[in-house]
Amino acid sequence: MPRVLRDPLFTAADSLVLTDRHIANLAAGTLAAVRVPAFLSGPTCESAMAELDRLPTTDYDPARVPTPILRFGPALNDYRTPDGALDADRYWPAAEAARAAWSRAGIRPDPIAVSLARLGSAWGAAVVPATIGGRPVFGGTLREINNGALIHYDDLNREMPALFDQQLVAQLAFNVWVRIPGNGGETTVWRRRWEPADEDHRDAYGFQPATVTRCQHVTLAPQAGDALLFNSANFHAVRPNQGHGQRRIAFSFFLGLTTTGQLTAWS
Ligand SMILES: O=C(O)CCC(=O)C(=O)O
């Protein structure tokens, strides 16, 4: 049997306090993930759940994301043209409509605002929206992933190069859950990034399991209220909920570390 060599730094940290060091290590690619238990309080999760029905939800583009994932708020890569640009005519009206619907829903406390403020105080400077031609993009989708998510990576520098006014050196995924299934729904992050040869193992927006065979990984099963931050250039996936009628609902956005040391957010 070949010896399994492990990277001792690629671990999942559990921490009540999120720090700038966590964010820096995730951006540098050494740390696998940081989970912050009870990032949102029980009442904040419950009041968000009570208001969710007021938000207009839609599926991702089924041609790109065949597993049903319900979401509120536009995700930039659903508005990607075949050459990696933004379909601005479709994106901006959707972004404005989502902003208006979010403010009409008036969810208080606002889980996105609370999350951005905590991330900003960990980093020591406010998180600002990423911009395109000076115009802030939408940040803060709500996603219901009950049937899992394929093994995939998210790296805007690769998917939509030079889209933002800001230049990104790292991209992190932030999720905070307001509902979690009793069984299933774990998130796995592999110590493995995309390579050109992986294109031979594409599976819709994701990649076949062989892509990550024998790669070191961490698997996390967050509870409602917990937040999870990881470097989204690492392959990651979500196990389907086990059992009927269980819901897995998170507020989520990406964080980008820029060449000027700023944290930007988008969805
Ligand atoms: O829901 C999760 O655990 C991760 C979702 C995901 O794929 C992402 O945030 O990029």
The ligand as an SDF file (V2000), in Angstrom:
LIG
                    3D

 10  9  0  0  0  0  0  0  0  0999 V2000
  -23.6580   24.3310    1.0710 O   0  0  0  0  0  0  0  0  0  0  0  0
  -22.4840   24.0590    1.2160 C   0  0  0  0  0  0  0  0  0  0  0  0
  -22.0650   23.4170    2.1800 O   0  0  0  0  0  0  0  0  0  0  0  0
  -21.4630   24.5090    0.2060 C   0  0  0  0  0  0  0  0  0  0  0  0
  -22.1320   25.0930   -0.9580 C   0  0  0  0  0  0  0  0  0  0  0  0
  -21.1790   25.4210   -2.0670 C   0  0  0  0  0  0  0  0  0  0  0  0
  -20.9510   24.6320   -2.9350 O   0  0  0  0  0  0  0  0  0  0  0  0
  -20.5140   26.7150   -2.0790 C   0  0  0  0  0  0  0  0  0  0  0  0
  -20.7080   27.5400   -1.1680 O   0  0  0  0  0  0  0  0  0  0  0  0
  -19.7570   26.9720   -3.0510 O   0  0  0  0  0  0  0  0  0  0  0  0
  1  2  2  0
  2  3  1  0
  2  4  1  0
  4  5  1  0
  5  6  1  0
  6  7  2  0
  6  8  1  0
  8  9  2  0
  8 10  1  0
M  END
$$$$
